[in-house]
Amino acid sequence: QVQFVESGGGLVQPGGSLTLSCAASGFSFRTYTMAWYRQSPGKERDLVAIIANLGFPTIYVDSVQGRFTISRDNAKNMLFLQMNSLTPEDTAVYYCNLQPPSSLGRVYWGQGTQVTVSS
């Protein structure tokens, strides 16, 4: 029932930009805080950005502050992450989810979308 379908990842050169999208379904999207997470090989899944249910406030991890912008379209049940000035350290699988992920009593994860920053 609860699903997150991420898209928009790909291969980009350092300094480039990408916009990630997430289609959410199976719950009342507009009433929940959402977030983007990412996971690099051999590392834990980390929270990247948070957005409250109506679109404000937003919070970012220090490493992406000023470069990434999280947004949402509640009419379309969509979450977005605009990523600028990308560096190889941004390479990861990116996931969208509720914040906290256990907001519905059970944790669900989508397949994620791969972002690779390399020359």
C-alpha positions in Angstrom: 0.0 0.0 0.0 2.6 2.5 1.1 5.0 3.2 -1.8 7.9 5.6 -2.6 9.1 5.6 -6.2 12.3 7.7 -6.7 13.5 8.8 -10.1 15.8 11.3 -11.8 19.2 10.0 -10.8 22.0 9.4 -13.2 25.7 10.2 -14.0 26.7 13.8 -13.8 30.1 15.6 -13.8 31.3 17.5 -10.7 29.7 20.9 -10.6 26.6 19.7 -12.4 23.0 19.5 -11.3 20.2 17.0 -11.0 16.6 17.1 -9.9 15.3 14.0 -8.1 11.6 13.2 -7.9 9.6 10.9 -5.6 6.0 9.7 -6.1 4.4 8.7 -2.8 1.2 6.8 -2.4 -0.8 4.8 0.2 -1.1 7.4 2.9 -2.2 11.0 3.4 0.9 12.6 1.9 -0.1 16.2 2.7 -0.3 15.6 6.4 3.2 14.3 6.9 6.7 15.6 7.2 8.9 14.1 4.4 12.6 13.8 3.9 15.3 12.7 1.5 18.0 10.2 2.6 21.1 8.8 0.9 23.4 5.8 1.3 26.9 5.4 0.0 28.6 2.0 -0.3 29.7 0.8 3.1 28.0 3.6 5.0 24.8 4.1 6.9 21.7 5.6 5.3 21.9 9.3 6.2 19.2 12.0 6.4 19.8 14.7 3.8 16.9 17.2 3.9 13.5 17.5 5.7 10.4 19.4 4.7 7.3 20.0 6.8 3.9 19.0 5.5 3.0 22.4 4.1 6.4 23.0 2.6 8.0 24.9 5.5 10.2 24.9 7.4 13.0 23.0 5.7 16.2 21.6 7.2 19.4 20.4 5.6 22.4 18.5 6.7 25.5 20.8 6.8 27.2 19.1 3.8 24.4 20.0 1.4 23.2 23.3 2.9 23.2 26.0 0.2 23.5 23.4 -2.7 20.3 21.3 -2.3 16.7 22.4 -2.2 13.9 20.1 -1.0 10.3 20.9 -2.1 7.0 19.2 -2.4 3.7 19.3 -4.4 1.0 18.1 -2.1 -1.6 18.2 -4.9 0.4 15.6 -6.8 1.9 13.6 -3.8 5.4 14.4 -5.1 8.6 15.2 -3.3 11.6 16.8 -5.1 15.3 17.4 -4.4 17.1 19.9 -6.6 20.9 19.3 -6.3 23.4 21.8 -7.5 27.2 22.0 -7.5 27.5 18.3 -7.1 30.7 16.7 -5.9 31.9 13.1 -5.9 31.0 13.0 -2.2 27.3 13.3 -3.2 27.5 9.9 -5.0 24.9 7.7 -3.3 21.6 6.0 -3.7 18.9 8.6 -2.8 15.7 7.6 -1.1 12.6 9.5 -0.1 10.5 8.6 3.0 8.6 10.0 5.9 10.4 11.8 8.7 10.6 9.9 10.9 10.5 6.8 8.6 8.4 5.0 11.3 5.6 7.6 11.2 3.0 5.0 10.0 4.0 2.4 12.5 6.1 0.4 10.0 9.1 1.5 7.9 8.8 1.4 4.1 11.6 2.0 1.6 11.5 2.4 -2.1 14.2 1.2 -4.5 16.0 4.5 -4.5 17.7 6.3 -7.4 21.4 6.2 -8.0 23.3 9.5 -8.3 26.9 9.2 -9.5 29.1 12.3 -9.6 32.2 11.6 -11.6 34.4 13.0 -14.4 
